[in-house]
């Protein structure tokens, strides 16, 4: 059984959910040990462009710091159709480090 966890942080307004960020605890040699990966970031359409996603990312950074991680990663969606998402992460302190590959099983 792995000691690594999954953490979900909710953004609420008057008790109603506006968005969620999901962090997975990972480990890799290239990362120098444990780190966090944002696997989901979702904000309800009516709450978009209000700063909710940026506050969720900030909450994820606080959680990462609490766990002693020195980095958070996120997989960028395909470009150019998701350019707005890429620009969001770049504005929020992330840096582009290259494409991610996958193999479906």
C-alpha positions in Angstrom: 0.0 0.0 0.0 1.3 3.4 -1.0 1.7 6.2 1.5 0.9 8.7 -1.2 -2.4 10.5 -1.0 -4.9 12.4 -3.0 -6.2 15.8 -1.7 -9.2 17.7 -3.0 -9.7 21.4 -2.1 -13.0 23.0 -2.6 -13.9 26.7 -3.3 -17.2 27.5 -1.6 -19.5 30.6 -1.7 -22.3 30.6 0.8 -21.9 26.9 1.3 -22.2 26.2 -2.5 -19.2 24.7 -4.4 -17.7 26.9 -7.0 -14.6 24.8 -7.9 -12.2 22.1 -7.0 -8.5 21.4 -7.3 -7.2 17.8 -6.9 -3.6 17.2 -5.9 -1.9 13.8 -6.1 1.2 13.2 -4.0 3.9 11.7 -6.3 7.6 11.0 -6.2 10.3 10.9 -8.8 14.1 11.1 -9.0 14.0 14.0 -11.4 11.9 16.0 -8.9 14.2 15.3 -6.0 11.7 13.1 -4.2 8.1 13.9 -3.3 6.0 16.5 -5.2 2.4 17.3 -5.9 0.6 17.1 -9.2 -2.6 19.0 -10.0 -4.7 16.4 -11.8 -8.0 18.3 -11.8 -8.8 22.0 -11.7 -12.5 22.8 -12.3 -14.5 26.0 -11.8 -18.2 26.1 -12.5 -18.9 28.1 -15.7 -20.8 30.9 -13.9 -17.8 31.4 -11.5 -15.1 31.6 -14.1 -13.0 34.7 -14.6 -13.6 35.7 -11.0 -10.3 34.6 -9.6 -11.6 31.3 -8.2 -9.1 29.1 -10.1 -6.2 31.3 -9.0 -7.3 31.0 -5.4 -7.5 27.3 -5.7 -4.0 27.1 -7.1 -2.8 29.3 -4.1 -4.6 26.8 -1.8 -2.8 23.9 -3.6 0.5 25.7 -3.0 -0.2 26.1 0.7 -1.1 22.4 0.9 2.1 21.5 -1.0 4.2 23.6 1.4 2.5 21.9 4.4 3.6 18.5 3.0 7.2 19.7 2.4 7.0 19.4 -1.4 9.3 21.7 -3.4 7.3 21.6 -6.6 3.8 21.2 -8.1 3.3 20.0 -11.6 0.4 20.1 -13.9 -0.1 18.4 -17.3 -0.8 21.0 -20.0 -3.7 20.2 -22.3 -3.1 20.0 -26.1 -2.2 23.3 -27.8 -3.3 25.5 -29.4 -7.0 24.7 -28.6 -6.3 25.0 -24.8 -4.0 28.1 -25.0 -6.1 30.0 -22.5 -5.5 27.2 -19.9 -1.8 27.3 -20.6 -1.7 31.1 -20.2 -3.6 30.8 -16.9 -0.9 28.5 -15.4 2.0 30.6 -16.8 0.4 33.7 -15.2 0.2 31.8 -11.9 3.9 31.0 -11.7 4.2 27.7 -13.6 6.8 27.3 -16.2 6.6 25.2 -19.4 9.0 22.2 -19.2 7.9 20.3 -22.2 5.2 18.0 -23.5 3.9 15.0 -21.7 3.3 11.7 -23.4 0.9 8.9 -22.6 0.1 5.4 -23.7 -3.5 4.2 -23.3 -3.9 0.6 -22.1 
